[in-house]
Amino acid sequence: MTTKLTLTVEEEVIKKAKTYAKKTGRSLSELIENYLETLTKEVDDIQDLSPKLKRLVGAVKLPADFDEEKVLSAYFEQKHLF
């Protein structure tokens, strides 16, 4: 069953989202629904963790510009060069 949802979003964000949706062949509603599904799945996944792991979730704060691929690549380059 689908239900109508009214949101208040910055106009520029809506424009960018509509452009993205069009480029990817999806509707804005589909994008938002998928995003909300992903958010709630992450919460469900956290609920399935053991109490010890739950305490660790969010304990590490990474910088906003953290690039996991770059760090991993540098690690493996160093590991295999030495």
C-alpha positions in Angstrom: 0.0 0.0 0.0 1.4 3.4 -0.9 0.7 6.5 1.1 1.2 10.2 0.1 3.9 12.1 2.0 4.4 15.8 2.0 8.0 17.0 2.6 9.6 20.5 2.9 12.9 20.5 1.1 15.2 23.3 -0.2 14.3 24.1 -3.8 17.9 23.6 -5.1 18.0 20.2 -3.5 14.7 19.2 -5.2 16.1 20.4 -8.6 19.3 18.4 -8.2 17.3 15.3 -7.0 14.9 15.5 -10.0 17.8 15.8 -12.4 19.5 12.8 -10.8 16.2 10.8 -10.9 15.7 11.6 -14.6 19.3 10.6 -15.4 19.0 7.3 -13.6 15.5 6.5 -15.0 13.8 6.6 -11.7 11.2 8.8 -10.0 11.9 11.1 -7.1 9.4 9.1 -5.1 11.4 5.9 -5.8 14.6 7.6 -4.8 13.2 8.8 -1.5 11.5 5.5 -0.7 14.8 3.6 -1.4 16.7 6.1 0.8 14.2 5.7 3.7 14.3 1.9 3.3 18.1 2.0 3.5 18.0 4.2 6.7 15.6 1.9 8.5 17.5 -1.2 7.4 20.7 0.2 9.0 18.8 0.7 12.2 17.5 -2.9 12.0 21.0 -4.2 11.3 22.3 -2.4 14.4 19.5 -4.0 16.5 20.8 -7.4 15.5 24.3 -6.7 16.9 25.6 -8.0 20.2 25.6 -5.6 23.1 29.4 -5.3 22.9 29.3 -4.3 19.2 26.4 -1.9 19.7 28.6 0.1 22.1 31.3 0.4 19.4 28.9 1.7 16.7 29.6 5.3 16.2 32.7 5.3 18.5 35.1 6.2 15.7 34.6 9.7 14.2 36.2 10.0 10.8 36.8 13.3 9.1 34.2 14.4 6.6 36.7 14.1 3.8 37.8 10.6 4.7 38.4 8.5 1.6 38.3 4.8 2.5 39.5 3.7 -0.9 42.5 6.0 -0.8 43.5 4.8 2.6 43.2 1.2 1.7 45.1 1.7 -1.5 47.9 3.4 0.3 48.0 0.6 2.9 48.2 -2.2 0.4 50.8 -0.3 -1.7 53.0 0.0 1.4 52.3 -3.5 2.5 53.4 -5.0 -0.8 56.4 -2.7 -1.4 58.1 -3.5 1.9 
